[in-house]
């Protein structure tokens, strides 16, 4: 059975599409990125309310967040590949509709199990939105504007992350926990209408009956990722026999996935792609950077409340400085990438992040909030610059027929980093601080945990710098 492939537009058609409504297109893709990021962060603040509403433990309520993240992680590569086969525009529209319907289902859920299932469905839609927004930038915009567009998408992701806790808290106080899910539904409808109107219609070249899709590979990859995610998050990262068994299961599923990929005619991931230096470096550095950024979200609340004595709202305001700095620097970062080249700016961004991490590791507790804010303001613009540069470098090398796959692989690397940061780095902090998150640890112990954890984060970024400076053709 032969597969259907996307028939690239002729130069005249491409120019017409790019001139048609690039700003409206970018607005729709940006809204998709914002909503998917908002869906990740807005539910965290609602966990205490959910635990109370459903008479559930914290670990049970935590699955409301975990189900969303797992859905995104396991589906990123699959939806990217599927978009390459059946058309990214139509799949993105379906993803937006799925996300919106999932938001409504979450708000109407009558039990915790139903809410978790609805969150998984919402996460599936978010996986499509996050993955294909990156891929469609290359289809809908001129090549010399891709860096700026990637910077804007990074800004929207940061805005969604920053907006989630504050918006969620305000909505819960005013309308109850259901509103934190229902509030995204109208914006999902707006995103759907913008995408429907602005995205150019793709022409599918017919070379057979229906496209082939590697379902076995998709299931094995999903099994590997779910097992890894569960191993890294079960019992809040405390490693035990069950965690070891899950890691072994993840390793076996990964091995089987690799064997399937070299045998099937239309693999989900062409393993030969990992021989490409720029893609390999981009994926590895993306995972390391995501691990460090999640560290700030995991460690920050404990340090600000237990070591610096802030209340929850004060800690939230200080932590919001990071995403706000990322949002403000996202578009300028994209312009720098367009002007000076992706590889050079990727290196600069990683260097700034490393400096910020080591500042975290060296700042004495006595400096107070300033000792936390300064490293954060150094680290987060570096993150914005790295994201714009790395995404641009990787996506520029991807041909039209595999942009969905490559963007899915980027999303996979990022989410693996987020899971690792939330679990492994959280465990490092707890071990170094001698706390499980309760208020029994002294301020000095918590500060020690911060210093040790960010010392490790800085070492990881030095590793990322070494990877980024390895072999590969520079981007002009």
Steps between C-alpha positions, in 0.01 A plus 500: 500500500654827393482813711359839420746785536476873520546652158712814550362825372656654193710815558215720377247325725736516798557871454126559476440300818771692684358833388141397579475543874836434671414713804166331549663161452767580756233628740313170473814290552602720793160453663536123457837512675367720780198277567701178507754655743220648710342155522824371649535762772146605593402169661793490747355774718169313512637176647406581863147595394468184289625279783240655729217486246551129426622396848820379336864483609757733351649211301159421349428864417847534347386278213291793374831667411687182413236374254530822298880489493509129415261551209716776356821302548378174350323652199743770385694291249195308381291807422796664329540203270125474444489867406765438234283222357145633512553875505607727782219754457216249533670319789558828685133589464408159642746551786354839591150352497617209719668738745188716522269202549738362763492833684121489516504134609744586781272777622197270499670194656310346790781283635877498524539209256289681241700819553828314449369342179382838373838652582669227295272589208577869546871414507465307174361812336776708656762262356366569152489875561853525641659272241333627186525868592876469466472300178253739337724802551723367225201444272324831551778758537800609292829340596659828608229549763510156659735607781273786605197274481669236715582773751135604511384140552751469783362820648146364489612179667662704778192719537281192535733356762511827694127567471389156619559525877372858540198455270418163652513634855275796416250283311479240777443767763222656294330209326631167633729234356288423193565847361876441460416256220196671352684832466715363215207375291395836344858572402517156341206596281678824402820309414298257285336781303830680441674182385207407275510838331873573479690174444558417133327184376747222432482291186548129558672324215338158448742213459281223622197431709569615853809613692686242700549574867730307732243403763717233663786744533267762644371258764850388597623858524198593710563201729866599543415862576218419741719251687782756519265778612347279768844388620609863530185623673371207706507577872624853417825370358600285799678211330392151601449152362196601296689793349780265398253260341339784305840619377580145386166487317580834336839368386347183354229695318764741364708209370196345334408837352846531347477152350160580348622827354776335298265233363179678400461668162361827640659546845373752751856629548776439251785419734742605228383857567685490832824483302435860394723707731274804530185299577682279748650802677170686495312215666765437765539865597123551502457218752776635726363856488146385578633309801661817634193716439276254683749515788417868551129414528562211741763655727383862489185469717684315778789747509280809491260379769718290732832687468388858428173487695264623226136402490353316202393812313835669555687194378276487193576861416876446528485180294294678233801723431659212309220434249442876466868551414474213251190652345657845465818361345335246267442722195836684528666158532340391174629811326850435629480149357393635160787748504794311650416136430340220696810308607679805635195620694432152635848501651448849649166396649648189661789703639259750659302214654817347641597834655154532655514147643842553658380831644217307666760259639720778640255763631500509882169477680556834673450694174133404511260536207758682290725195524223295338370759252835592341598145396145440376507811282834389354390142439158551342592735211777253420231235480293713262803552276590131503145392419469736202844405369475124554150470353602709200816300435323165519191601303695676223675174419171307484337467160127564461426127504642444849450825690226344709722208595793725596283735705352195673849379586580844645185483711592150614848612608356800684241298689750233597708782645200639688422161654865448594525847651183455705610165639878461502590861576222517756646193670850656494363812669311301765809291576734799521255706708392215723133576435205336329333836449377544856597798716737302725816597312685811611555791259870416479424138407258609228759746366754217490255293299459786254876543462565130442213459255596799288864403513392176332279700259799716407706189432222371273506827305877477463435156351242657267758762396746223419238324290399822322861585413562156349516409134242653275466758228449848644190690412573820316 
